Amino acid sequence: MSLKSLIQKQKPLTVSLISFLLMLVVVVVIGLVGGRHIIDYLQGRMVEHGISHNQEVLSGLQPMLERSLQDGVATPVIVKNFQEFIEHAQPFGVRLFLIDRVRNVVIADSRGGESLPYPMSGFLPGPVRQLSGEAIADLSRWRGSAWRSTDTGSVELLLLRDLAAPKDSDVQWVLGVSSDLSELLALMEELHLHLDVVLLITYGLIGLLGFLVLRWVGRRYESSLEQQVAARTLELEQAHEKLLDQARLATIGQTASVLAHEMRNPLASIKLALSGVSRSEGLGDREKQRVELVVGEVDRLEAMLSQTLDYVRPVVRDEVAVALDDLLDKVLALEEGLLAEKNLKLTRVKCRQCPAIRMDSEKMQQVLLNLLKNAREACPDGGEIQVSLENGIDQLVLTIANQGQQLPEDVQEHAYDFFFTTKAKGTGLGLGLVKRVVEEHGGSVELSFESGMIVAIIVLPMIS
C-alpha cells in the first residue's frame, strides 16, 4: 500500500494530528541539537577565556621570578618568597606551581597539603592532554597549554612556561598555572537543562499554536471547498433538471403535435355527430344525458390537447410593456360570472405605482386564469378570494389567496409539478404551466397556507 493511498484512507483530523506530531518531533530534535550546539559553543568560548586568563596570570608572575634570578637572589629565597606569595591564589580559582626540571620535582605549589618539594608523579593524577586531545607523556618537558579531566568529571586547564635564567646558572624552572572550570561547566550544564526545557515548552506551544492555526485554516478551506462543491452540485442538479425539463417538453411537444393532428379532426367529427344526435326528437331524456356526457368528454379531450400545446409553447415577450393590473382586470372580468355562481367575495388591491413590464401577455393571462380557477374551485361557497399586487424591490409581487383547508405537505411541495393533480378529472397541466411560464420570465412561484388561507405568491422581475 502506497503512502498516498494510506493517507487518503485516514480522516482529516487523523492526518492533521500525525502531521502535528511529526512536525513537533522535527522541531524538538532541531531545538535540542541547536541547544547542544549553543552550549558547546559557549563551553569552547569558556575554554578560550580560561586559556587567556592563565596566560595573563603567568605574564604577571614570570617577569618577577626572572628578575629575581637575574639579580642573583638565592634560589631557596626565591622559592620561599614565591610560595608565600602564591598561597593566596587558591581563592581566586587558580593553582600556581613551580617545577624544577633538573630534579623533576615540584618546588612550589599554591594548593598545599604536601611537603615541598615532591616528585612530579604526585603532581597531577590521571593523564594530561594537549588541546588537540593527544596525551602528554612527560608534563615536565611540556610547554604550552594542556588540559585534564578531574575526578569529578570536570576540566582543568594548564599552562606551562620556561623561566629565563642566567647563562652561568644551572636553574631550569617551569612556571605553571591551572584553572578548574568545574563551576563554570556545571553552570553551563544547568543552563543547558533550562535551555532544553524552555525550548521544549516554547517549541511545543509554537507547534500547538501552529497546529490549531493550520487546523482552523484547514477547516475554513474545507468549508470553502464544501460550499463550492455544494454550489457546483446544485448547479449540476439544476442543469440536469433543466435538461430533463427540456427533454420532457420536447417529448410532450412532439406527442401533443401528433395528437392534435391525429385526434382533433376525429374529435370534431364525433362532437358534430353527437350534437346532431342530441337534437334528434326520437331520443329519450336518459339517452340525451348520455350523449351530453360523451360530448363533455370530447370537450375535455380537446381542452387537454390545447393545454398540452400551451404548456410546450415557448415564452415570447411582447414588444410593448404591459401592466399586470390590466391583465388582472381582464381575467377577473372573465371569472366574474363563475365567482358569482359560488357566491364568492373578491377582495382586490391594485398597485398604482407598479410599472408596466415586458412579458408574454397571452401566456401570463393564462397563468392568471389558471390561478384564479384553482382558487375558485378550492374555495368553499360563500368564501373569500383575495388578489393583491405590490411593488417590491426591483420586482412585482402578486398574491392570490383563497379560503380553504390546509394542503398536505406533499401537495404543497408538488402542486406546480408537471401532471401532478388531486382532481379526479384534472390534467395536472394548469399549475405546471403557471410554474414554467413564471420561471421563464425570471420569476418564482410559491404555495403556502396562512391563517386559514391558501396563498399563491408570484414574484416577477421588473423588465421594462
C-alpha positions as CSV (number, residue, x, y, z in Angstrom):
1,M,0.0,0.0,0.0
2,S,1.4,3.4,-1.0
3,L,1.7,6.3,1.3
4,K,-0.7,8.3,-0.8
5,S,-3.4,5.7,-0.6
6,L,-2.8,5.2,3.2
7,I,-3.2,8.9,3.8
8,Q,-6.4,9.1,1.7
9,K,-8.0,6.4,3.9
10,Q,-7.5,8.4,7.0
11,K,-9.8,11.1,8.4
12,P,-8.7,14.7,8.1
13,L,-8.3,15.1,11.8
14,T,-6.0,12.0,12.0
15,V,-3.8,13.3,9.2
16,S,-3.6,16.7,11.0
17,L,-2.6,15.0,14.3
18,I,0.0,12.9,12.6
19,S,1.4,15.9,10.8
20,F,1.4,17.9,14.0
21,L,3.3,15.1,15.9
22,L,5.8,14.8,13.0
23,M,6.3,18.5,13.0
24,L,6.7,18.6,16.7
25,V,9.3,15.8,16.7
26,V,11.3,17.6,13.9
27,V,11.1,20.9,15.8
28,V,12.1,19.3,19.1
29,V,15.1,17.5,17.6
30,I,16.2,20.6,15.8
31,G,15.8,22.6,19.1
32,L,17.8,20.0,21.1
33,V,20.5,19.8,18.6
34,G,20.6,23.6,18.3
35,G,20.7,23.9,22.1
36,R,23.6,21.5,22.3
37,H,25.4,23.4,19.6
38,I,24.9,26.6,21.6
39,I,26.2,25.1,24.8
40,D,29.2,23.5,23.1
41,Y,30.0,26.9,21.5
42,L,29.8,28.6,24.9
43,Q,32.0,25.9,26.5
44,G,34.5,26.4,23.8
45,R,34.5,30.1,24.4
46,M,34.9,29.5,28.1
47,V,37.9,27.3,27.5
48,E,39.4,30.0,25.3
49,H,38.7,32.5,28.0
50,G,40.4,30.2,30.6
51,I,43.5,29.9,28.5
52,S,43.7,33.6,28.0
53,H,43.2,34.1,31.8
54,N,46.0,31.7,32.5
55,Q,48.3,33.5,30.1
56,E,47.6,36.8,31.8
57,V,48.4,35.3,35.2
58,L,51.7,33.9,34.0
59,S,52.5,37.1,32.2
60,G,52.2,38.8,35.6
61,L,54.4,36.4,37.6
62,Q,57.0,35.4,35.1
63,P,58.9,38.8,35.0
64,M,59.1,38.9,38.8
65,L,60.7,35.4,39.0
66,E,63.1,36.0,36.1
67,R,64.2,39.4,37.6
68,S,65.0,37.7,40.9
69,L,67.1,35.1,39.1
70,Q,68.9,37.8,37.1
71,D,69.6,39.7,40.3
72,G,71.4,36.7,41.8
73,V,68.9,36.1,44.6
74,A,69.4,32.7,46.2
75,T,67.1,30.1,44.7
76,P,65.8,28.9,48.2
77,V,64.8,32.5,48.9
78,I,63.1,32.9,45.6
79,V,61.2,29.7,46.1
80,K,60.3,30.7,49.7
81,N,59.1,34.1,48.6
82,F,57.2,32.7,45.7
83,Q,55.5,30.1,47.9
84,E,54.4,32.7,50.4
85,F,53.0,34.8,47.5
86,I,51.0,32.1,45.8
87,E,49.4,30.7,48.9
88,H,46.8,33.5,48.4
89,A,46.0,32.4,44.9
90,Q,43.7,29.5,45.6
91,P,40.6,31.6,46.5
92,F,40.9,33.1,43.0
93,G,40.2,29.8,41.3
94,V,43.8,29.2,40.1
95,R,46.6,26.9,41.1
96,L,50.2,28.2,40.7
97,F,53.2,26.0,40.8
98,L,56.9,25.9,40.0
99,I,58.7,22.8,38.6
100,D,62.4,22.1,38.8
101,R,63.2,20.3,35.5
102,V,66.6,19.2,36.7
103,R,65.3,17.3,39.7
104,N,61.8,16.7,38.1
105,V,60.1,17.8,41.3
106,V,57.6,20.4,42.2
107,I,59.3,23.0,44.4
108,A,56.3,25.4,44.9
109,D,52.6,24.8,44.8
110,S,49.7,27.0,45.9
111,R,47.4,24.1,46.6
112,G,49.5,22.9,49.7
113,G,48.7,19.7,51.5
114,E,52.0,18.1,50.6
115,S,55.6,18.6,51.7
116,L,57.7,20.5,49.2
117,P,59.4,19.6,47.1
118,Y,57.6,16.5,45.9
119,P,58.1,14.4,42.7
120,M,56.2,15.1,39.6
121,S,54.5,11.7,39.8
122,G,52.3,13.0,42.6
123,F,51.6,16.3,40.9
124,L,48.5,15.5,38.8
125,P,46.6,12.2,38.9
126,G,45.5,11.0,35.5
127,P,46.7,11.8,32.0
128,V,47.2,15.3,30.8
129,R,46.4,16.0,27.2
130,Q,47.2,18.6,24.6
131,L,44.3,20.8,23.3
132,S,44.2,18.5,20.3
133,G,43.4,15.6,22.6
134,E,46.8,13.8,22.3
135,A,48.2,12.6,25.7
136,I,51.4,14.2,27.1
137,A,53.9,11.6,28.3
138,D,56.1,13.9,30.4
139,L,54.5,17.0,31.8
140,S,57.8,18.4,33.0
141,R,59.0,18.5,29.4
142,W,55.8,20.1,28.1
143,R,55.4,23.7,27.3
144,G,52.2,25.5,26.4
145,S,48.5,24.8,27.1
146,A,47.1,21.5,28.2
147,W,44.1,20.0,30.0
148,R,43.0,17.1,32.0
149,S,39.7,15.6,33.3
150,T,39.3,15.8,37.1
151,D,37.9,13.1,39.4
152,T,34.6,15.0,39.4
153,G,34.4,14.8,35.6
154,S,35.2,18.5,35.1
155,V,38.1,20.1,33.1
156,E,41.2,21.6,34.5
157,L,43.3,23.9,32.2
158,L,47.1,24.1,32.5
159,L,49.7,26.4,31.1
160,L,53.5,25.9,31.5
161,R,56.3,28.3,30.6
162,D,60.1,28.1,31.0
163,L,61.7,30.8,33.1
164,A,64.8,32.6,31.6
165,A,67.8,32.0,34.0
166,P,71.3,33.5,33.8
167,K,73.6,31.7,31.4
168,D,76.0,30.6,34.1
169,S,73.2,29.2,36.3
170,D,72.1,25.6,36.4
171,V,68.5,26.6,37.2
172,Q,65.9,25.1,34.9
173,W,62.5,26.1,36.2
174,V,59.0,25.8,34.7
175,L,56.3,28.2,35.9
176,G,52.7,26.8,35.6
177,V,49.1,27.7,36.3
178,S,46.0,25.6,36.3
179,S,42.3,26.7,36.5
180,D,39.4,24.5,37.4
181,L,36.4,25.0,35.2
182,S,34.1,22.7,37.2
183,E,31.8,25.5,38.5
184,L,31.5,27.2,35.1
185,L,30.9,23.9,33.3
186,A,28.3,22.9,36.0
187,L,26.7,26.2,35.4
188,M,26.7,25.5,31.6
189,E,25.1,22.1,32.2
190,E,22.4,23.7,34.3
191,L,21.9,26.4,31.7
192,H,21.7,23.6,29.1
193,L,19.0,21.9,31.1
194,H,17.0,25.1,31.5
195,L,17.5,25.9,27.8
196,D,16.2,22.5,26.8
197,V,13.2,22.8,29.0
198,V,12.4,26.3,27.7
199,L,13.0,25.2,24.1
200,L,10.7,22.2,24.5
201,I,8.0,24.2,26.1
202,T,8.4,27.0,23.5
203,Y,8.5,24.7,20.5
204,G,5.6,22.7,21.9
205,L,3.5,25.8,22.3
206,I,4.6,27.0,18.8
207,G,3.7,23.6,17.4
208,L,0.4,23.5,19.1
209,L,-0.4,27.0,18.0
210,G,0.7,26.2,14.5
211,F,-1.5,23.0,14.6
212,L,-4.5,25.0,15.8
213,V,-3.9,27.7,13.2
214,L,-3.4,25.2,10.4
215,R,-6.5,23.3,11.6
216,W,-8.5,26.5,11.6
217,V,-7.3,27.4,8.2
218,G,-7.8,23.8,7.0
219,R,-11.4,23.9,8.3
220,R,-12.1,27.2,6.6
221,Y,-10.6,25.8,3.4
222,E,-12.6,22.6,3.7
223,S,-15.7,24.6,4.4
224,S,-15.0,26.7,1.3
225,L,-14.4,23.6,-0.8
226,E,-17.6,22.1,0.6
227,Q,-19.5,25.2,-0.3
228,Q,-18.0,25.2,-3.8
229,V,-18.8,21.5,-4.2
230,A,-22.4,22.1,-2.9
231,A,-22.8,25.1,-5.2
232,R,-21.4,23.1,-8.1
233,T,-23.6,20.1,-7.3
234,L,-26.6,22.4,-7.1
235,E,-25.7,23.9,-10.5
236,L,-25.3,20.4,-12.0
237,E,-28.6,19.3,-10.5
238,Q,-30.3,22.4,-11.8
239,A,-28.7,21.9,-15.2
240,H,-29.7,18.2,-15.1
241,E,-33.2,19.1,-14.1
242,K,-33.3,21.8,-16.9
243,L,-32.2,19.2,-19.4
244,L,-34.8,16.8,-18.2
245,D,-37.4,19.5,-18.4
246,Q,-36.3,20.4,-21.9
247,A,-36.4,16.7,-22.9
248,R,-39.8,16.3,-21.3
249,L,-41.1,19.4,-23.1
250,A,-39.7,18.2,-26.4
251,T,-41.4,14.9,-25.9
252,I,-44.6,16.5,-24.8
253,G,-44.5,18.9,-27.7
254,Q,-43.9,16.1,-30.3
255,T,-46.6,14.0,-28.7
256,A,-49.1,16.9,-28.5
257,S,-48.4,17.9,-32.1
258,V,-49.1,14.3,-33.2
259,L,-52.2,14.0,-31.0
260,A,-53.5,17.4,-32.1
261,H,-53.1,16.5,-35.8
262,E,-54.4,13.0,-35.4
263,M,-57.2,13.5,-32.9
264,R,-58.7,16.9,-33.4
265,N,-60.4,16.1,-36.7
266,P,-61.9,12.8,-35.4
267,L,-62.9,14.6,-32.2
268,A,-64.5,17.4,-34.2
269,S,-66.4,14.8,-36.3
270,I,-67.5,12.9,-33.2
271,K,-68.6,16.1,-31.5
272,L,-70.5,17.2,-34.6
273,A,-72.2,13.8,-34.9
274,L,-73.2,13.7,-31.3
275,S,-74.5,17.2,-31.4
276,G,-76.8,16.2,-34.2
277,V,-77.9,13.1,-32.4
278,S,-78.6,15.1,-29.2
279,R,-81.1,17.3,-31.2
280,S,-82.9,14.2,-32.5
281,E,-86.6,14.1,-31.3
282,G,-86.5,10.3,-31.0
283,L,-84.1,10.3,-28.1
284,G,-85.3,9.9,-24.6
285,D,-84.0,12.0,-21.7
286,R,-81.7,9.3,-20.5
287,E,-80.1,8.8,-23.9
288,K,-79.7,12.6,-24.3
289,Q,-77.9,12.7,-20.9
290,R,-75.5,10.0,-22.1
291,V,-74.9,11.8,-25.4
292,E,-74.2,15.1,-23.5
293,L,-71.8,13.2,-21.2
294,V,-69.8,11.9,-24.2
295,V,-69.8,15.4,-25.7
296,G,-68.4,16.8,-22.4
297,E,-65.6,14.2,-22.5
298,V,-64.8,15.2,-26.1
299,D,-64.6,18.8,-25.0
300,R,-62.3,17.7,-22.1
301,L,-60.0,15.9,-24.6
302,E,-59.9,19.0,-26.8
303,A,-59.1,21.1,-23.7
304,M,-56.3,18.7,-22.7
305,L,-54.8,18.9,-26.1
306,S,-54.9,22.7,-26.0
307,Q,-53.4,22.9,-22.5
308,T,-50.6,20.5,-23.6
309,L,-49.8,22.6,-26.6
310,D,-49.9,25.8,-24.4
311,Y,-47.5,24.1,-22.0
312,V,-44.8,23.4,-24.5
313,R,-45.2,26.6,-26.5
314,P,-42.1,28.9,-25.7
315,V,-42.5,32.2,-23.9
316,V,-42.1,35.2,-26.2
317,R,-42.1,38.6,-24.6
318,D,-44.3,41.3,-26.1
319,E,-42.5,44.3,-27.7
320,V,-44.6,46.7,-25.6
321,A,-44.6,46.5,-21.8
322,V,-47.9,45.6,-20.2
323,A,-49.4,46.5,-16.8
324,L,-50.1,43.4,-14.7
325,D,-53.1,45.1,-13.2
326,D,-54.6,45.4,-16.6
327,L,-54.3,41.7,-17.2
328,L,-55.8,41.0,-13.9
329,D,-58.8,43.2,-14.8
330,K,-59.4,41.1,-18.0
331,V,-59.1,37.8,-16.1
332,L,-61.4,38.9,-13.3
333,A,-63.9,40.0,-15.8
334,L,-63.9,36.5,-17.4
335,E,-64.2,34.9,-13.9
336,E,-66.9,37.3,-12.6
337,G,-69.8,35.1,-13.5
338,L,-68.2,31.9,-12.2
339,L,-67.4,33.6,-8.9
340,A,-71.0,34.8,-8.6
341,E,-72.2,31.3,-9.1
342,K,-70.5,30.2,-5.8
343,N,-71.3,33.5,-4.1
344,L,-67.6,34.2,-3.6
345,K,-66.4,37.5,-2.2
346,L,-63.5,39.1,-4.2
347,T,-61.1,41.5,-2.4
348,R,-58.9,43.3,-4.9
349,V,-55.8,45.5,-4.0
350,K,-54.4,47.3,-7.0
351,C,-50.9,48.7,-7.3
352,R,-50.9,52.2,-8.8
353,Q,-47.2,52.6,-8.6
354,C,-46.4,49.3,-10.3
355,P,-44.7,49.9,-13.6
356,A,-45.6,48.0,-16.8
357,I,-43.2,45.2,-17.7
358,R,-42.3,43.2,-20.8
359,M,-43.8,39.8,-20.8
360,D,-45.7,37.2,-22.9
361,S,-49.1,38.8,-22.1
362,E,-51.0,35.9,-23.6
363,K,-49.3,33.2,-21.5
364,M,-49.3,35.4,-18.4
365,Q,-53.1,35.8,-18.9
366,Q,-53.4,32.1,-19.0
367,V,-51.3,31.9,-15.8
368,L,-53.7,34.3,-14.0
369,L,-56.7,32.3,-15.3
370,N,-55.3,29.0,-14.0
371,L,-54.5,30.5,-10.6
372,L,-57.9,32.1,-10.2
373,K,-59.6,28.9,-11.5
374,N,-57.8,26.9,-8.8
375,A,-58.6,29.4,-6.1
376,R,-62.3,29.4,-7.2
377,E,-62.5,25.7,-7.2
378,A,-60.7,25.3,-3.9
379,C,-62.7,28.0,-2.1
380,P,-66.0,26.9,-0.3
381,D,-69.3,28.5,-1.4
382,G,-69.6,31.9,0.2
383,G,-65.9,32.1,0.8
384,E,-63.4,34.9,0.0
385,I,-60.7,35.3,-2.6
386,Q,-58.0,38.0,-2.1
387,V,-56.0,39.4,-5.0
388,S,-53.2,41.9,-4.5
389,L,-50.3,43.3,-6.4
390,E,-47.4,45.1,-4.7
391,N,-44.2,46.9,-5.8
392,G,-41.2,45.2,-4.2
393,I,-37.5,45.9,-4.7
394,D,-37.0,45.6,-8.4
395,Q,-39.8,43.1,-8.6
396,L,-43.6,42.7,-8.6
397,V,-45.3,40.5,-6.1
398,L,-48.7,39.1,-7.0
399,T,-50.6,37.3,-4.2
400,I,-53.8,35.2,-4.8
401,A,-55.3,33.8,-1.6
402,N,-58.5,31.8,-1.0
403,Q,-60.2,30.3,1.9
404,G,-59.8,26.6,2.1
405,Q,-58.5,23.6,4.0
406,Q,-54.8,23.3,4.7
407,L,-53.0,21.4,2.0
408,P,-50.9,18.3,2.8
409,E,-47.1,18.9,2.7
410,D,-46.7,16.7,-0.4
411,V,-49.4,18.6,-2.2
412,Q,-47.8,22.0,-1.3
413,E,-44.4,20.7,-2.5
414,H,-45.5,19.2,-5.8
415,A,-48.6,21.3,-6.6
416,Y,-46.7,23.0,-9.5
417,D,-45.1,19.8,-10.9
418,F,-46.0,18.7,-14.4
419,F,-49.0,16.3,-14.5
420,F,-49.5,16.5,-10.7
421,T,-53.2,16.8,-9.7
422,T,-55.6,16.0,-6.9
423,K,-58.7,16.3,-9.0
424,A,-60.5,13.3,-10.4
425,K,-60.6,14.7,-13.9
426,G,-57.7,17.1,-13.7
427,T,-54.8,17.0,-16.2
428,G,-52.1,18.4,-13.9
429,L,-51.1,20.9,-16.6
430,G,-52.6,24.1,-15.2
431,L,-50.3,24.8,-12.3
432,G,-47.4,23.2,-14.2
433,L,-48.0,25.8,-16.9
434,V,-48.0,28.5,-14.2
435,K,-44.6,27.4,-12.9
436,R,-43.0,27.1,-16.3
437,V,-44.2,30.5,-17.6
438,V,-43.3,32.3,-14.4
439,E,-39.8,30.8,-14.2
440,E,-39.2,31.6,-17.9
441,H,-40.0,35.2,-17.1
442,G,-37.2,35.0,-14.5
443,G,-39.7,34.8,-11.5
444,S,-40.7,32.3,-8.9
445,V,-43.9,30.8,-7.6
446,E,-44.7,29.6,-4.0
447,L,-47.6,27.9,-2.4
448,S,-48.3,28.1,1.4
449,F,-51.1,28.1,4.0
450,E,-51.5,31.1,6.3
451,S,-54.4,31.9,8.7
452,G,-56.9,29.7,7.0
453,M,-56.0,30.9,3.5
454,I,-54.3,29.0,0.7
455,V,-51.8,31.6,-0.6
456,A,-50.1,31.5,-4.0
457,I,-47.3,34.1,-4.4
458,I,-45.9,35.1,-7.8
459,V,-42.7,37.2,-8.0
460,L,-41.7,38.7,-11.3
461,P,-38.6,40.9,-12.0
462,M,-39.2,44.3,-13.4
463,I,-38.1,44.2,-17.1
464,S,-39.3,47.3,-19.0
